[in-house]
Amino acid sequence: MADKIRRVDYFYLEVEDRPGEGARVLGKLKDARVNLLSLTAFPTGGGRAQLTVVPENPDAFLAAAKNARLAHSGRKECFLIHGGDHVGAACDLLKRLAESNINCVASNGCVATSGGYGFRRVREAGRLCGRSEGTRRIARCGK
């Protein structure tokens, strides 16, 4: 499968780093029927976390965020890349970007079967999905 590279809009939200906060924010987007192409969340320190989302429809995200009073970064751009999985896929991609003089400030990758989704290095997600793999395995929920 050839890589499909497209420029997309993303937004980030700063939230409290506590159980349920991500679900609360994502629940508001779900209620507004905002579909996400990508989600990354990580702690930033001081009891805070950053939730970065790539919505399928940025205007729908903006309307939902405004309606739910969710403070966000404003529209930013990134590359969203889909392609076939193979050994060295990330390396090959980063090399192509470098050869085009494109600096990759941050990246995130995940492999999931068609129609599925995954979480990497999350032991608790694995338990919730009925899996017992260690933290280095993908805990896959969904289709």
N, CA, C and O atoms as a DFTB+ gen file, in Angstrom:
572 C
 N C O
     1  1       0.839      -1.175       0.000
     2  2       0.000       0.000       0.000
     3  2       0.889       1.245       0.000
     4  3       1.789       1.376       0.830
     5  1       0.633       2.136      -0.916
     6  2       1.389       3.388      -0.990
     7  2       0.952       4.319       0.132
     8  3      -0.208       4.313       0.542
     9  1       1.895       5.119       0.623
    10  2       1.562       6.073       1.670
    11  2       0.623       7.136       1.132
    12  3       0.782       7.620       0.011
    13  1      -0.359       7.490       1.950
    14  2      -1.267       8.597       1.632
    15  2      -0.924       9.703       2.620
    16  3      -1.143       9.564       3.823
    17  1      -0.391      10.789       2.109
    18  2       0.034      11.897       2.951
    19  2      -0.870      13.085       2.677
    20  3      -1.054      13.498       1.532
    21  1      -1.430      13.624       3.750
    22  2      -2.260      14.814       3.572
    23  2      -2.036      15.777       4.726
    24  3      -1.723      15.383       5.849
    25  1      -2.204      17.028       4.413
    26  2      -2.090      18.080       5.418
    27  2      -3.470      18.230       6.062
    28  3      -4.479      18.362       5.369
    29  1      -3.499      18.207       7.392
    30  2      -4.760      18.304       8.125
    31  2      -4.612      19.322       9.255
    32  3      -3.506      19.727       9.613
    33  1      -5.742      19.716       9.796
    34  2      -5.753      20.611      10.944
    35  2      -5.775      19.795      12.232
    36  3      -6.393      18.733      12.298
    37  1      -5.093      20.306      13.251
    38  2      -5.173      19.694      14.567
    39  2      -5.334      20.772      15.614
    40  3      -5.094      21.952      15.356
    41  1      -5.742      20.356      16.792
    42  2      -5.968      21.251      17.915
    43  2      -5.468      20.550      19.172
    44  3      -5.470      19.321      19.241
    45  1      -5.047      21.312      20.150
    46  2      -4.756      20.668      21.425
    47  2      -5.487      21.394      22.541
    48  3      -5.757      22.594      22.478
    49  1      -5.791      20.619      23.553
    50  2      -6.484      21.124      24.725
    51  2      -5.637      20.777      25.936
    52  3      -5.090      19.677      26.014
    53  1      -5.525      21.686      26.866
    54  2      -4.834      21.405      28.117
    55  2      -5.887      21.106      29.170
    56  3      -6.821      21.879      29.382
    57  1      -5.710      19.957      29.829
    58  2      -6.688      19.489      30.805
    59  2      -5.967      19.082      32.087
    60  3      -4.741      18.977      32.117
    61  1      -6.735      18.859      33.130
    62  2      -6.157      18.334      34.368
    63  2      -5.764      16.887      34.138
    64  3      -6.472      16.150      33.452
    65  1      -4.652      16.481      34.699
    66  2      -4.168      15.110      34.577
    67  2      -4.759      14.285      35.715
    68  3      -4.133      14.098      36.758
    69  1      -5.976      13.796      35.495
    70  2      -6.659      12.982      36.498
    71  2      -7.604      12.012      35.801
    72  3      -8.028      12.264      34.673
    73  1      -7.931      10.926      36.447
    74  2      -8.821       9.935      35.825
    75  2     -10.156      10.547      35.409
    76  3     -10.787      11.272      36.178
    77  1     -10.568      10.246      34.199
    78  2     -11.863      10.689      33.705
    79  2     -11.869      11.995      32.945
    80  3     -12.850      12.302      32.268
    81  1     -10.802      12.776      33.036
    82  2     -10.792      14.085      32.369
    83  2     -10.785      13.927      30.851
    84  3     -11.499      14.646      30.153
    85  1      -9.993      13.003      30.338
    86  2      -9.992      12.738      28.895
    87  2     -11.356      12.264      28.426
    88  3     -11.842      12.700      27.383
    89  1     -11.973      11.378      29.187
    90  2     -13.300      10.879      28.827
    91  2     -14.336      12.003      28.844
    92  3     -15.245      12.027      28.014
    93  1     -14.199      12.924      29.781
    94  2     -15.135      14.053      29.857
    95  2     -15.044      14.913      28.600
    96  3     -16.060      15.245      27.989
    97  1     -13.816      15.271      28.219
    98  2     -13.611      16.122      27.046
    99  2     -14.037      15.378      25.783
   100  3     -14.767      15.925      24.956
   101  1     -13.587      14.140      25.631
   102  2     -13.943      13.368      24.439
   103  2     -15.440      13.082      24.387
   104  3     -16.012      12.968      23.303
   105  1     -16.076      12.965      25.543
   106  2     -17.530      12.775      25.578
   107  2     -18.270      13.958      24.988
   108  3     -19.284      13.789      24.309
   109  1     -17.770      15.147      25.242
   110  2     -18.394      16.350      24.660
   111  2     -18.268      16.341      23.135
   112  3     -19.200      16.718      22.425
   113  1     -17.105      15.907      22.643
   114  2     -16.921      15.819      21.190
   115  2     -17.786      14.704      20.609
   116  3     -18.366      14.862      19.535
   117  1     -17.872      13.597      21.306
   118  2     -18.722      12.480      20.861
   119  2     -20.184      12.923      20.776
   120  3     -20.867      12.641      19.792
   121  1     -20.658      13.615      21.811
   122  2     -22.050      14.078      21.823
   123  2     -22.342      15.002      20.639
   124  3     -23.467      15.044      20.142
   125  1     -21.322      15.740      20.192
   126  2     -21.480      16.639      19.048
   127  2     -21.181      15.929      17.723
   128  3     -21.161      16.557      16.665
   129  1     -20.948      14.609      17.794
   130  2     -20.699      13.761      16.617
   131  2     -19.433      14.170      15.861
   132  3     -19.387      14.110      14.632
   133  1     -18.400      14.588      16.613
   134  2     -17.113      14.938      16.022
   135  2     -16.275      13.667      15.939
   136  3     -15.945      13.071      16.964
   137  1     -15.933      13.252      14.728
   138  2     -15.097      12.073      14.527
   139  2     -13.636      12.489      14.525
   140  3     -13.265      13.480      13.897
   141  1     -12.805      11.723      15.234
   142  2     -11.384      12.033      15.310
   143  2     -10.586      11.071      14.452
   144  3     -10.797       9.859      14.497
   145  1      -9.664      11.621      13.668
   146  2      -8.758      10.809      12.871
   147  2      -7.550      10.393      13.693
   148  3      -6.933       9.363      13.421
   149  1      -7.210      11.197      14.704
   150  2      -6.063      10.907      15.550
   151  2      -6.263      11.563      16.903
   152  3      -6.894      12.613      17.028
   153  1      -5.703      10.909      17.912
   154  2      -5.753      11.412      19.282
   155  2      -4.433      11.060      19.952
   156  3      -3.979       9.918      19.873
   157  1      -3.827      12.015      20.599
   158  2      -2.629      11.781      21.399
   159  2      -2.813      12.521      22.718
   160  3      -3.224      13.681      22.732
   161  1      -2.512      11.857      23.813
   162  2      -2.615      12.489      25.121
   163  2      -1.365      12.157      25.922
   164  3      -0.868      11.031      25.875
   165  1      -0.860      13.145      26.657
   166  2       0.330      12.914      27.471
   167  2       0.392      13.948      28.590
   168  3      -0.140      15.050      28.453
   169  1       1.043      13.590      29.701
   170  2       1.173      14.543      30.812
   171  2       2.188      15.633      30.464
   172  3       3.194      15.378      29.802
   173  1       1.904      16.841      30.922
   174  2       2.827      17.949      30.685
   175  2       3.478      18.421      31.980
   176  3       4.349      19.290      31.957
   177  1       3.062      17.858      33.098
   178  2       3.631      18.217      34.390
   179  2       2.724      19.163      35.154
   180  3       1.841      19.806      34.587
   181  1       2.963      19.230      36.440
   182  2       2.177      20.129      37.283
   183  2       0.706      19.764      37.338
   184  3      -0.145      20.636      37.510
   185  1       0.399      18.478      37.194
   186  2      -0.992      18.041      37.261
   187  2      -1.804      18.352      36.010
   188  3      -3.034      18.343      36.048
   189  1      -1.122      18.626      34.905
   190  2      -1.791      18.965      33.646
   191  2      -1.444      17.931      32.581
   192  3      -0.451      17.215      32.703
   193  1      -2.257      17.859      31.550
   194  2      -2.027      16.969      30.415
   195  2      -2.454      17.680      29.144
   196  3      -3.267      18.604      29.173
   197  1      -1.897      17.236      28.035
   198  2      -2.270      17.787      26.734
   199  2      -2.981      16.716      25.938
   200  3      -2.516      15.579      25.850
   201  1      -4.102      17.081      25.364
   202  2      -4.905      16.218      24.506
   203  2      -4.847      16.834      23.114
   204  3      -5.375      17.924      22.895
   205  1      -4.206      16.139      22.168
   206  2      -4.092      16.634      20.797
   207  2      -5.022      15.826      19.916
   208  3      -4.975      14.596      19.921
   209  1      -5.873      16.514      19.155
   210  2      -6.854      15.833      18.312
   211  2      -6.762      16.309      16.872
   212  3      -6.508      17.481      16.598
   213  1      -6.975      15.367      15.960
   214  2      -7.097      15.676      14.534
   215  2      -8.525      15.302      14.154
   216  3      -8.825      14.128      13.933
   217  1      -9.402      16.294      14.078
   218  2     -10.793      15.991      13.735
   219  2     -10.965      15.787      12.228
   220  3     -10.282      16.407      11.413
   221  1     -11.888      14.911      11.893
   222  2     -12.200      14.690      10.474
   223  2     -12.736      15.979       9.853
   224  3     -12.428      16.299       8.705
   225  1     -13.533      16.708      10.615
   226  2     -14.116      17.965      10.153
   227  2     -13.736      19.068      11.152
   228  3     -14.382      19.203      12.191
   229  1     -12.703      19.852      10.850
   230  2     -12.255      20.880      11.797
   231  2     -13.333      21.901      12.168
   232  3     -13.380      22.358      13.310
   233  1     -14.184      22.257      11.233
   234  2     -15.235      23.227      11.542
   235  2     -16.239      22.651      12.542
   236  3     -16.737      23.371      13.407
   237  1     -16.535      21.363      12.424
   238  2     -17.425      20.707      13.389
   239  2     -16.773      20.691      14.772
   240  3     -17.446      20.890      15.784
   241  1     -15.451      20.451      14.811
   242  2     -14.732      20.489      16.088
   243  2     -14.834      21.884      16.704
   244  3     -15.146      22.019      17.886
   245  1     -14.572      22.919      15.905
   246  2     -14.614      24.285      16.422
   247  2     -15.990      24.632      16.972
   248  3     -16.094      25.264      18.023
   249  1     -17.040      24.229      16.277
   250  2     -18.394      24.495      16.749
   251  2     -18.673      23.739      18.051
   252  3     -19.256      24.292      18.984
   253  1     -18.256      22.479      18.106
   254  2     -18.479      21.670      19.309
   255  2     -17.689      22.227      20.494
   256  3     -18.202      22.303      21.610
   257  1     -16.442      22.615      20.243
   258  2     -15.604      23.165      21.315
   259  2     -16.200      24.463      21.850
   260  3     -16.212      24.703      23.057
   261  1     -16.689      25.286      20.947
   262  2     -17.302      26.550      21.369
   263  2     -18.555      26.277      22.193
   264  3     -18.750      26.878      23.249
   265  1     -19.395      25.381      21.717
   266  2     -20.636      25.049      22.404
   267  2     -20.367      24.443      23.785
   268  3     -21.098      24.715      24.737
   269  1     -19.320      23.623      23.889
   270  2     -18.985      22.963      25.151
   271  2     -18.031      23.790      26.009
   272  3     -17.635      23.364      27.094
   273  1     -17.666      24.971      25.518
   274  2     -16.746      25.863      26.228
   275  2     -15.410      25.181      26.526
   276  3     -14.877      25.278      27.631
   277  1     -14.883      24.489      25.511
   278  2     -13.583      23.838      25.632
   279  2     -12.508      24.772      25.091
   280  3     -12.506      25.100      23.905
   281  1     -11.604      25.196      25.951
   282  2     -10.490      26.047      25.513
   283  2      -9.513      25.179      24.728
   284  3      -9.185      24.070      25.151
   285  1      -9.049      25.679      23.591
   286  2      -8.133      24.917      22.746
   287  2      -7.092      25.847      22.138
   288  3      -7.162      27.068      22.277
   289  1      -6.139      25.244      21.470
   290  2      -5.000      25.973      20.915
   291  2      -5.329      26.848      19.717
   292  3      -4.579      27.768      19.390
   293  1      -6.426      26.571      19.075
   294  2      -6.670      27.183      17.772
   295  2      -6.150      26.240      16.704
   296  3      -5.441      25.278      17.000
   297  1      -6.505      26.519      15.476
   298  2      -6.174      25.651      14.342
   299  2      -4.669      25.631      14.073
   300  3      -4.033      26.678      13.959
   301  1      -4.117      24.432      13.975
   302  2      -2.718      24.228      13.605
   303  2      -2.696      23.188      12.494
   304  3      -3.703      22.521      12.256
   305  1      -1.570      23.038      11.812
   306  2      -1.486      22.082      10.703
   307  2      -0.448      21.008      10.972
   308  3       0.568      21.242      11.625
   309  1      -0.735      19.820      10.446
   310  2       0.230      18.728      10.514
   311  2      -0.010      17.804       9.322
   312  3      -0.955      17.989       8.556
   313  1       0.853      16.820       9.182
   314  2       0.674      15.792       8.163
   315  2       0.033      14.573       8.812
   316  3       0.451      14.146       9.889
   317  1      -0.962      14.022       8.170
   318  2      -1.564      12.753       8.581
   319  2      -1.202      11.753       7.497
   320  3      -1.497      11.962       6.320
   321  1      -0.567      10.677       7.899
   322  2      -0.028       9.727       6.923
   323  2      -0.580       8.336       7.192
   324  3      -0.504       7.834       8.313
   325  1      -1.132       7.723       6.166
   326  2      -1.608       6.337       6.227
   327  2      -0.797       5.533       5.229
   328  3      -0.502       5.999       4.128
   329  1      -0.445       4.337       5.621
   330  2       0.290       3.472       4.695
   331  2       0.331       2.057       5.221
   332  3      -0.141       1.768       6.321
   333  1       0.898       1.189       4.426
   334  2       1.026      -0.200       4.830
   335  2       2.092      -0.362       5.895
   336  3       3.106       0.336       5.884
   337  1       1.857      -1.286       6.815
   338  2       2.810      -1.538       7.882
   339  2       3.920      -2.455       7.385
   340  3       3.657      -3.459       6.723
   341  1       5.155      -2.105       7.709
   342  2       6.302      -2.953       7.410
   343  2       7.460      -2.539       8.312
   344  3       7.460      -1.445       8.876
   345  1       8.431      -3.410       8.439
   346  2       9.598      -3.093       9.250
   347  2      10.267      -1.840       8.688
   348  3      10.568      -1.770       7.497
   349  1      10.494      -0.871       9.538
   350  2      11.150       0.360       9.117
   351  2      10.221       1.401       8.522
   352  3      10.694       2.391       7.963
   353  1       8.915       1.209       8.624
   354  2       7.970       2.156       8.022
   355  2       8.191       3.576       8.547
   356  3       8.258       4.521       7.761
   357  1       8.304       3.729       9.855
   358  2       8.500       5.060      10.429
   359  2       9.848       5.637      10.003
   360  3       9.946       6.821       9.681
   361  1      10.876       4.809      10.003
   362  2      12.207       5.258       9.589
   363  2      12.179       5.744       8.143
   364  3      12.703       6.813       7.831
   365  1      11.566       4.958       7.268
   366  2      11.494       5.336       5.849
   367  2      10.766       6.666       5.668
   368  3      11.190       7.512       4.881
   369  1       9.681       6.841       6.393
   370  2       8.896       8.057       6.292
   371  2       9.680       9.262       6.798
   372  3       9.716      10.300       6.137
   373  1      10.308       9.133       7.964
   374  2      11.087      10.247       8.506
   375  2      12.263      10.588       7.596
   376  3      12.644      11.753       7.481
   377  1      12.826       9.595       6.963
   378  2      13.926       9.836       6.020
   379  2      13.427      10.640       4.816
   380  3      14.093      11.573       4.369
   381  1      12.254      10.272       4.296
   382  2      11.676      11.015       3.162
   383  2      11.415      12.466       3.543
   384  3      11.682      13.374       2.756
   385  1      10.891      12.689       4.753
   386  2      10.632      14.054       5.200
   387  2      11.939      14.836       5.309
   388  3      12.021      15.983       4.868
   389  1      12.953      14.217       5.892
   390  2      14.251      14.879       6.042
   391  2      14.858      15.221       4.689
   392  3      15.418      16.302       4.510
   393  1      14.748      14.300       3.737
   394  2      15.285      14.549       2.395
   395  2      14.567      15.693       1.695
   396  3      15.113      16.309       0.779
   397  1      13.342      15.977       2.127
   398  2      12.577      17.101       1.578
   399  2      12.739      18.355       2.435
   400  3      12.033      19.345       2.246
   401  1      13.682      18.296       3.380
   402  2      13.976      19.403       4.284
   403  2      12.772      19.783       5.145
   404  3      12.554      20.959       5.439
   405  1      11.999      18.782       5.542
   406  2      10.857      18.984       6.435
   407  2      11.259      18.493       7.812
   408  3      11.569      17.315       7.992
   409  1      11.255      19.398       8.788
   410  2      11.617      19.040      10.155
   411  2      10.427      18.408      10.852
   412  3       9.338      18.983      10.873
   413  1      10.623      17.254      11.408
   414  2       9.570      16.569      12.151
   415  2       9.732      16.916      13.625
   416  3      10.559      16.326      14.321
   417  1       8.944      17.869      14.095
   418  2       9.041      18.344      15.469
   419  2       8.525      17.299      16.443
   420  3       9.107      17.102      17.509
   421  1       7.440      16.630      16.088
   422  2       6.847      15.585      16.931
   423  2       6.175      14.579      16.016
   424  3       5.761      14.906      14.904
   425  1       6.074      13.359      16.498
   426  2       5.385      12.338      15.703
   427  2       4.728      11.334      16.619
   428  3       5.081      11.218      17.793
   429  1       3.781      10.619      16.079
   430  2       3.072       9.584      16.810
   431  2       2.641       8.554      15.793
   432  3       2.137       8.915      14.729
   433  1       2.822       7.298      16.087
   434  2       2.427       6.256      15.156
   435  2       1.668       5.155      15.857
   436  3       1.906       4.867      17.030
   437  1       0.762       4.549      15.140
   438  2      -0.019       3.449      15.672
   439  2      -0.470       2.586      14.513
   440  3      -0.854       3.103      13.464
   441  1      -0.428       1.286      14.692
   442  2      -0.903       0.364      13.673
   443  2      -2.188      -0.266      14.178
   444  3      -2.247      -0.746      15.310
   445  1      -3.194      -0.265      13.361
   446  2      -4.457      -0.904      13.708
   447  2      -5.039      -1.524      12.445
   448  3      -4.841      -1.015      11.341
   449  1      -5.743      -2.604      12.616
   450  2      -6.373      -3.226      11.464
   451  2      -7.468      -2.325      10.935
   452  3      -7.929      -1.429      11.641
   453  1      -7.883      -2.546       9.723
   454  2      -8.907      -1.726       9.086
   455  2     -10.149      -1.631       9.968
   456  3     -10.714      -2.640      10.388
   457  1     -10.548      -0.422      10.229
   458  2     -11.744      -0.192      11.030
   459  2     -11.506      -0.269      12.520
   460  3     -12.457      -0.131      13.289
   461  1     -10.280      -0.484      12.964
   462  2      -9.995      -0.616      14.388
   463  2      -9.273       0.599      14.931
   464  3      -9.084       1.599      14.238
   465  1      -8.879       0.488      16.177
   466  2      -8.064       1.518      16.786
   467  2      -7.214       0.862      17.854
   468  3      -7.487      -0.271      18.250
   469  1      -6.195       1.547      18.325
   470  2      -5.305       0.928      19.296
   471  2      -4.727       1.924      20.273
   472  3      -4.735       3.132      20.035
   473  1      -4.227       1.400      21.375
   474  2      -3.513       2.187      22.365
   475  2      -2.177       1.512      22.596
   476  3      -2.113       0.290      22.732
   477  1      -1.120       2.287      22.640
   478  2       0.208       1.732      22.817
   479  2       0.682       1.959      24.251
   480  3       0.526       3.042      24.814
   481  1       1.268       0.898      24.828
   482  2       1.869       0.953      26.154
   483  2       0.901       1.401      27.240
   484  3       1.265       2.191      28.112
   485  1      -0.301       0.913      27.194
   486  2      -1.268       1.249      28.226
   487  2      -1.784      -0.050      28.819
   488  3      -2.707      -0.661      28.280
   489  1      -1.194      -0.469      29.922
   490  2      -1.554      -1.733      30.562
   491  2      -3.033      -1.733      30.957
   492  3      -3.730      -2.726      30.750
   493  1      -3.506      -0.633      31.518
   494  2      -4.885      -0.580      31.973
   495  2      -5.868      -0.748      30.815
   496  3      -6.912      -1.380      30.979
   497  1      -5.547      -0.190      29.647
   498  2      -6.423      -0.332      28.481
   499  2      -6.500      -1.793      28.087
   500  3      -7.564      -2.280      27.704
   501  1      -5.387      -2.493      28.177
   502  2      -5.378      -3.916      27.861
   503  2      -6.288      -4.703      28.790
   504  3      -7.023      -5.586      28.347
   505  1      -6.240      -4.387      30.067
   506  2      -7.112      -5.069      31.026
   507  2      -8.573      -4.775      30.735
   508  3      -9.415      -5.670      30.807
   509  1      -8.879      -3.533      30.409
   510  2     -10.262      -3.163      30.116
   511  2     -10.784      -3.866      28.873
   512  3     -11.979      -4.144      28.771
   513  1      -9.893      -4.155      27.926
   514  2     -10.282      -4.807      26.684
   515  2     -10.252      -6.328      26.819
   516  3     -10.511      -7.043      25.851
   517  1      -9.935      -6.825      28.020
   518  2      -9.905      -8.256      28.230
   519  2      -8.620      -8.898      27.751
   520  3      -8.597     -10.094      27.460
   521  1      -7.551      -8.124      27.666
   522  2      -6.257      -8.642      27.221
   523  2      -5.309      -8.658      28.405
   524  3      -5.457      -7.873      29.342
   525  1      -4.347      -9.543      28.360
   526  2      -3.386      -9.615      29.452
   527  2      -1.966      -9.364      28.981
   528  3      -1.020      -9.677      29.703
   529  1      -1.786      -8.799      27.771
   530  2      -0.443      -8.526      27.285
   531  2       0.260      -7.520      28.181
   532  3      -0.383      -6.754      28.898
   533  1       1.571      -7.531      28.134
   534  2       2.366      -6.571      28.885
   535  2       2.271      -5.189      28.283
   536  3       1.582      -4.978      27.285
   537  1       2.962      -4.255      28.890
   538  2       2.855      -2.864      28.461
   539  2       3.470      -2.607      27.095
   540  3       3.172      -1.576      26.494
   541  1       4.306      -3.483      26.580
   542  2       4.924      -3.245      25.281
   543  2       4.074      -3.769      24.126
   544  3       4.448      -3.602      22.965
   545  1       2.989      -4.369      24.411
   546  2       2.092      -4.873      23.367
   547  2       1.005      -3.847      23.097
   548  3       0.755      -2.958      23.910
   549  1       0.373      -3.980      21.963
   550  2      -0.750      -3.092      21.652
   551  2      -2.007      -3.675      22.280
   552  3      -2.334      -4.842      22.063
   553  1      -2.696      -2.873      23.046
   554  2      -3.995      -3.265      23.587
   555  2      -5.026      -2.750      22.611
   556  3      -5.232      -1.541      22.498
   557  1      -5.675      -3.658      21.904
   558  2      -6.577      -3.269      20.826
   559  2      -8.013      -3.478      21.233
   560  3      -8.417      -4.588      21.579
   561  1      -8.787      -2.403      21.190
   562  2     -10.213      -2.475      21.448
   563  2     -10.922      -2.115      20.151
   564  3     -10.281      -1.658      19.204
   565  1     -12.179      -2.305      20.096
   566  2     -12.947      -1.905      18.908
   567  2     -13.116      -3.033      17.941
   568  3     -13.003      -4.207      18.294
   569  1     -13.390      -2.658      16.699
   570  2     -13.705      -3.635      15.656
   571  2     -12.524      -4.465      15.263
   572  3     -12.639      -5.331      14.396
